[in-house]
Amino acid sequence: MDRDAGTPSPVPFGQFIVKVHGRCNLACRYCYLYQGPDRTWRGRPAAAAPAVLERAADRMAEHAAGHRLRHVALVLHGGEPLLAGPDRLGALADRVREKVPDGCTVHTTVQTNATLLTHAAVGTLARHGIRVGISLDGGLAAHNTQRVDHAGRASWPAAARGARLLADHHPEAYAGILTVVDPRTDPLEMYESLLALRPPALDLLLPHGNWTRPPPGLPDLTGTRPGPGSGRPTPYGDWLCTVFDRWWPASRRETRIRLFEECIALLLGLPGATESLGLDPLNAVVVETDGSIEQVDSLKSAYDTAAATGLDVFHHTFDDALRHPGVAARQAGAGALAAACRGCPLLHVCGGGHYAHRYRAENGFINPSVYCADLERLVRHVAARLAEATAGDPP
């Protein structure tokens, strides 16, 4: 994209998601990555070779220098990244920090299912400045029945030990918990059970469904008019509103919830930084175990090869990836949205919702989110609570 041609320059990548290991020790029954339509993982090596990681570090440093980045987020991902071993993760984090230019800070996290966390592993990660984010379906065994290993055995005992290990002994390395919303669960029980694990932050994510493969719990979408004001039931929005009403008036901030904080910020006219809300350009990119440069994994919930770019770290720069049409579409703001979204009064808060959730096989991603009604419910609810809280403020 060229300013002289009348289009804005692309926003450089600031988040680099590196697949250090492409397999998982769990076989979660709902996993969009391994149980979904995309099959590209089958043809890739299980673990990233040293040459891939070295070249990825070179490319990140090159991008940081070329765009004079002051901060870079390095996310060590999988599969289950700890299958690669904490020493290897630490070596990559160190290598990226060594290579980026002076004045650029690298913030490194690893996203894990927590089953492989030990005192030694967390100690190694902490020494290399790597914070640990964990993925759970809730804070009780009953919430995690679908998170099983390949023999069908429950992962909860090991995952719970890992989470408590972080909270009790390594709070400085504890990044938080990522949980996918399940409207069949009791929202207050879910939230309070997660609080018991003392996460500094929670990410509450909507399942990666779309119009062609609707997420569980939504009513029949046949004949539903996509867009705001559809009038359909809002099980996900209702669940989130219940948690918000528990979180918002608490006498102290028990944990951060990024979705709620971003919604409030956007309602106040401040910048947003989440993929699920707002119109800010997405600035994340993925390096796969074979060195392929891909768009974010959530696209793999749409169709096979949806995240592919045809690029790799050995032959292409991250600037090359910025020019890919799929990446450009994620940075086009309101111009890439459906007409119903562009005319919606909640546009600058909702932003059309998560890109992957807009997919429909007949016309791609030019649709409102399959969660449009749920997002409308949440945004209007948060706006009402915010108005109540500020009603008595002086002008």
C-alpha positions as a printed Julia matrix, in Angstrom:
395×3 Matrix{Float64}:
   0.0     0.0    0.0
   1.28    3.41  -0.96
   0.31    6.8    0.39
   0.81    8.33  -3.04
  -1.78    5.97  -4.46
  -4.35    7.32  -2.03
  -4.35    4.37   0.37
  -2.85    4.44   3.86
   0.42    2.73   4.61
   0.02   -0.61   6.37
   0.43   -0.78  10.11
   3.6    -2.76  10.91
   3.33   -6.01  12.8
   3.82   -5.65  16.52
   2.86   -9.15  17.62
   4.72  -12.2   16.33
   3.16  -15.57  17.14
   5.74  -18.3   16.7
   4.61  -21.93  16.57
   7.5   -23.54  18.37
   5.59  -26.82  18.47
   2.76  -27.8   16.15
   1.25  -30.67  18.1
  -0.61  -30.82  21.4
  -0.57  -33.28  24.29
  -4.33  -32.73  24.65
  -7.18  -33.58  22.28
  -9.82  -31.05  23.33
 -13.06  -32.16  21.75
 -14.01  -28.71  20.46
 -10.57  -27.58  19.21
 -11.01  -25.47  16.06
  -7.35  -25.97  15.16
  -7.15  -29.77  15.13
 -10.84  -30.67  14.89
 -11.83  -27.9   12.46
 -11.78  -27.59   8.65
  -8.11  -26.67   8.29
  -5.71  -29.56   7.7
  -2.46  -27.73   6.95
  -0.99  -28.75  10.31
  -0.85  -32.38   9.19
   1.85  -31.7    6.63
   4.09  -29.63   8.87
   6.87  -30.76  11.19
   5.87  -31.31  14.78
   8.49  -28.89  16.09
  10.13  -25.85  14.54
  13.72  -26.57  13.56
  16.51  -24.34  14.94
  16.98  -22.84  11.47
  13.32  -21.77  11.4
  13.53  -20.12  14.8
  16.82  -18.41  13.94
  15.43  -17.03  10.68
  12.2   -15.94  12.36
  14.23  -14.0   14.92
  16.18  -12.34  12.09
  12.96  -11.33  10.34
  11.43   -9.92  13.53
  14.52   -7.82  14.19
  14.55   -6.65  10.57
  10.9    -5.58  10.85
  11.46   -3.84  14.19
  14.43   -1.92  12.8
  12.73   -1.01   9.53
   9.69    0.42  11.32
  11.53    1.78  14.37
   9.34   -0.22  16.71
   9.68    0.55  20.4
   7.83   -2.57  21.55
   7.41   -6.06  20.11
   5.23   -8.87  21.49
   6.64  -12.37  21.0
   4.04  -15.07  21.66
   5.33  -18.65  21.91
   2.5   -20.83  20.75
   1.4   -24.23  19.48
  -0.1   -26.81  19.74
   1.42  -27.01  23.18
   4.63  -24.96  23.11
   6.06  -26.53  26.26
   6.46  -29.77  24.3
   9.48  -28.01  22.79
  11.0   -27.65  26.27
  11.42  -24.47  28.35
  15.12  -24.15  27.5
  14.36  -23.91  23.81
  11.69  -21.3   24.46
  14.11  -19.31  26.59
  16.79  -19.46  23.92
  14.4   -18.07  21.3
  13.28  -15.24  23.58
  16.91  -14.35  24.29
  17.79  -14.49  20.61
  15.03  -12.1   19.6
  16.05   -9.64  22.32
  19.66   -9.79  21.16
  18.74   -9.1   17.57
  16.2    -6.28  17.84
  17.65   -2.76  17.75
  18.48   -0.8   20.87
  15.42    0.87  22.29
  13.04   -1.91  21.27
  11.57   -3.89  24.16
  10.46   -7.48  23.57
   7.53   -8.67  25.69
   7.45  -12.47  25.62
   4.65  -14.79  26.69
   3.96  -18.47  26.26
   0.38  -19.73  25.9
   0.03  -23.19  27.45
  -2.6   -25.64  28.66
  -0.65  -25.69  31.96
  -0.37  -29.48  32.18
   3.42  -29.44  31.7
   4.17  -26.62  34.13
   6.61  -27.56  36.89
   8.7   -25.51  39.31
  11.73  -26.11  37.1
   9.92  -25.21  33.88
   8.42  -22.0   35.25
  11.74  -21.08  36.82
  13.45  -21.42  33.45
  10.79  -19.38  31.69
  10.94  -16.66  34.34
  14.73  -16.42  34.08
  14.34  -15.72  30.39
  11.69  -13.08  30.97
   8.82  -15.19  29.63
   5.41  -14.74  31.2
   2.92  -17.6   31.19
  -0.66  -17.45  29.95
  -2.81  -20.52  30.43
  -5.89  -21.82  28.63
  -8.69  -23.35  30.7
 -12.43  -23.81  30.3
 -13.07  -22.69  33.87
 -11.77  -23.13  37.38
 -13.48  -26.43  38.23
 -13.06  -29.99  37.0
 -16.67  -29.93  35.75
 -15.84  -27.02  33.43
 -12.94  -28.86  31.79
 -14.46  -32.22  30.87
 -13.79  -31.66  27.16
 -10.11  -30.93  27.73
  -8.77  -34.48  27.65
  -5.57  -36.11  26.48
  -5.28  -38.43  23.49
  -6.28  -41.4   25.65
  -9.42  -39.57  26.83
  -8.05  -38.9   30.32
  -8.95  -35.68  32.15
  -6.38  -32.9   31.94
  -7.81  -30.91  34.85
  -5.68  -32.32  37.71
  -2.42  -31.45  35.94
  -3.73  -28.13  34.61
  -5.0   -27.1   38.05
  -1.61  -27.91  39.59
   0.08  -25.79  36.94
  -2.23  -22.83  37.5
  -1.82  -22.97  41.27
   1.92  -23.29  40.89
   1.98  -20.0   39.01
  -0.31  -18.23  41.46
   1.42  -19.52  44.6
   5.08  -19.5   43.64
   5.64  -17.46  40.47
   3.07  -14.63  40.38
   5.56  -12.39  38.58
   5.47  -14.8   35.63
   1.67  -15.22  35.61
   0.15  -13.48  32.57
  -3.43  -14.66  33.04
  -6.06  -17.14  31.9
  -7.76  -17.48  28.54
 -11.26  -18.99  28.64
 -13.72  -19.65  25.82
 -17.27  -18.65  26.78
 -19.75  -21.51  27.1
 -23.31  -20.22  27.62
 -24.32  -23.6   29.04
 -22.28  -22.91  32.15
 -23.29  -20.75  35.09
 -21.45  -17.47  34.4
 -21.0   -16.49  38.04
 -19.76  -19.92  39.05
 -17.37  -19.88  36.1
 -16.03  -16.42  36.88
 -15.6   -16.98  40.59
 -13.93  -20.35  40.06
 -11.39  -18.65  37.81
 -10.85  -15.91  40.38
  -9.86  -18.65  42.83
  -6.85  -19.32  40.57
  -5.81  -15.67  41.1
  -5.14  -14.66  37.49
  -3.94  -11.08  36.98
  -6.04  -10.98  33.79
  -8.79  -12.92  32.06
  -9.47  -13.19  28.35
 -13.07  -14.22  27.74
 -13.26  -15.33  24.12
 -16.23  -16.25  21.97
 -15.91  -19.68  20.29
 -14.66  -19.54  16.72
 -17.92  -20.11  14.87
 -19.31  -18.43  11.76
 -22.44  -18.33   9.59
 -21.52  -21.58   7.84
 -20.45  -23.39  11.04
 -22.46  -21.68  13.8
 -21.08  -21.82  17.33
 -22.79  -24.06  19.89
 -25.73  -22.62  21.75
 -26.97  -20.16  19.15
 -30.52  -20.61  17.89
 -31.17  -21.77  14.34
 -29.79  -19.01  12.12
 -31.71  -20.07   9.01
 -33.47  -17.02   7.68
 -31.9   -14.76  10.32
 -31.23  -11.28   9.02
 -27.56  -10.61   9.69
 -26.85   -7.27  11.29
 -27.89   -5.21  14.29
 -31.46   -5.31  15.53
 -32.12   -8.9   14.47
 -34.06   -9.57  17.66
 -32.7   -13.11  18.04
 -31.83  -14.58  21.45
 -28.41  -13.62  22.78
 -27.05  -16.45  24.96
 -23.43  -15.32  24.7
 -24.29  -11.67  25.28
 -26.43  -12.56  28.29
 -23.6   -14.66  29.77
 -21.08  -11.86  29.33
 -23.45   -9.23  30.76
 -23.92  -11.34  33.89
 -20.16  -11.56  34.41
 -19.78   -7.84  33.7
 -22.32   -7.01  36.41
 -20.3    -9.1   38.86
 -16.94   -7.62  37.78
 -17.81   -3.94  37.29
 -19.14   -2.91  40.75
 -16.68   -4.98  42.81
 -15.14   -2.99  45.67
 -11.69   -3.76  44.27
 -10.56   -4.81  40.82
 -10.26   -8.57  41.31
  -8.76   -9.15  37.89
  -8.55   -7.47  34.53
 -10.98   -8.65  31.85
  -9.67   -7.45  28.55
 -12.95   -7.67  26.62
 -14.72   -5.46  29.16
 -11.85   -3.0   29.49
 -11.61   -2.61  25.74
 -15.36   -2.12  25.42
 -15.26    0.64  28.05
 -12.25    2.29  26.4
 -13.92    2.3   22.99
 -17.15    3.71  24.43
 -15.07    6.53  25.9
 -13.43    7.2   22.55
 -10.07    5.71  23.5
  -8.05    3.34  21.3
  -8.84   -0.37  21.45
  -6.35   -3.2   21.31
  -8.35   -6.39  20.96
  -9.15   -8.42  17.86
 -12.76   -8.86  19.0
 -13.82   -5.2   19.12
 -13.04   -1.87  17.48
 -11.64   -0.82  14.14
  -7.92   -0.67  14.91
  -5.87   -2.59  12.34
  -4.77   -6.09  13.31
  -0.99   -6.18  13.72
  -0.36   -9.87  14.47
   1.32  -12.45  12.25
   2.14  -16.15  12.67
   5.29  -18.15  11.92
   4.49  -21.84  11.53
   6.8   -24.75  12.41
   8.04  -25.01   8.81
   8.73  -21.27   8.59
   5.55  -20.39   6.73
   4.24  -16.9    7.41
   0.51  -17.05   8.05
  -2.37  -14.92   9.15
  -3.74  -15.51  12.63
  -4.97  -19.01  13.53
  -8.59  -18.01  14.09
  -9.05  -17.92  10.31
  -8.49  -21.68  10.24
 -11.95  -22.06  11.72
 -13.42  -20.82   8.42
 -11.99  -23.19   5.8
  -8.88  -25.15   4.9
  -5.85  -22.92   4.07
  -7.74  -19.75   5.09
  -4.71  -18.45   7.0
  -2.15  -19.24   4.28
  -0.17  -16.49   2.55
   2.28  -18.49   0.4
   5.16  -16.72   2.16
   7.92  -18.0    4.45
  10.67  -16.52   6.61
  13.43  -17.89   4.39
  12.34  -16.11   1.22
  10.11  -13.25   2.37
  10.1   -10.37   4.82
   7.29   -9.42   7.15
   6.82   -6.35   4.95
   5.97   -8.79   2.16
   3.28  -10.21   4.46
   1.9    -6.72   5.09
   1.17   -6.48   1.36
  -0.78   -9.75   1.29
  -4.47   -9.12   0.4
  -5.72  -11.0    3.44
  -3.58   -8.93   5.79
  -4.56   -5.72   4.0
  -8.24   -6.59   4.47
  -7.68   -6.9    8.22
  -6.2    -3.39   8.23
  -8.87   -1.72   6.09
 -11.11   -0.66   8.98
 -14.72    0.13   8.16
 -14.0    -0.2    4.45
 -13.82   -3.99   4.79
 -17.14   -4.31   6.62
 -20.61   -5.24   5.45
 -23.05   -2.4    4.7
 -25.11   -3.31   7.77
 -22.03   -2.77   9.94
 -21.01    0.51   8.32
 -24.45    1.94   9.06
 -24.6     0.7   12.65
 -24.4     3.24  15.5
 -22.16    0.83  17.43
 -19.63    0.57  14.59
 -16.69    2.21  16.36
 -17.1    -0.02  19.41
 -18.06   -3.35  17.87
 -15.99   -2.87  14.72
 -17.91   -5.68  13.02
 -16.74   -8.2   15.6
 -13.98  -10.76  15.18
 -13.02  -11.17  11.51
 -13.22  -14.99  11.57
 -16.76  -14.86  12.95
 -18.0   -13.01   9.85
 -17.33  -15.85   7.43
 -20.04  -17.33   5.23
 -19.13  -19.8    2.5
 -21.27  -17.98  -0.07
 -19.57  -14.58   0.19
 -16.51  -14.79   2.43
 -16.02  -12.29   5.24
 -18.21   -9.39   4.07
 -20.84  -10.07   6.73
 -21.63   -8.94  10.24
 -20.33  -11.23  12.94
 -22.37  -14.35  13.62
 -22.36  -12.92  17.17
 -23.75   -9.54  16.05
 -26.79   -9.71  18.33
 -24.69  -10.87  21.29
 -22.16   -8.08  20.77
 -24.94   -5.51  20.49
 -26.38   -6.81  23.76
 -23.01   -6.55  25.52
 -22.04   -3.11  24.16
 -25.4    -1.52  24.98
 -25.32   -3.08  28.45
 -21.8    -1.81  29.19
 -22.76    1.64  27.83
 -25.75    1.75  30.18
 -23.65    0.78  33.19
 -21.02    3.35  32.24
 -23.69    6.05  31.91
 -25.06    5.17  35.35
 -21.58    5.37  36.87
 -20.84    8.79  35.36
 -24.3    10.34  35.76
 -23.27   12.22  38.9
 -19.91   13.46  37.61
 -19.51   17.24  37.32
 -19.41   18.68  33.78
